[in-house]
Amino acid sequence: MDAEKADYINYVINSKRTESDENSGVGVKNVNQRIKFVYGDEYGVRLSSSPNQGSSCIITIPAKESGMGLICIKF
């Protein structure tokens, strides 16, 4: 995926629009909305892409604090 497509998907999953779009990433948008609902707007899903290097899906959620400190969560 090129950077422009990643930017478009990021726009779609963060927009308030509800009309369907064949390539809009409805599942990703649903996950993003659920993360934001539970943890707040500073968390969620973001896509990035670089030519000839690949694409990444970054999921940002807060770390959970336990009796032994912070637990790192990596996906």
Residue pairs with C-beta under 8 A, 6 or more apart in sequence:
1 47
1 49
1 55
2 49
2 51
3 48
3 49
3 50
3 51
5 49
6 47
6 48
6 49
6 55
9 24
9 25
9 28
9 47
10 46
10 47
12 21
12 24
12 25
12 29
13 24
13 25
13 28
13 29
13 32
13 44
13 45
14 32
14 44
20 26
28 45
28 47
28 57
31 45
31 59
32 44
32 45
35 43
35 44
35 45
35 59
35 60
35 61
36 43
36 44
39 61
39 62
42 60
43 60
43 61
43 62
44 59
44 60
45 57
45 58
45 59
45 60
46 57
46 58
46 60
47 55
47 56
47 57
47 58
48 55
48 56
48 58
49 55
49 56
59 75
61 73
63 70
63 71
63 72
63 73
64 70
64 71
64 73
65 71
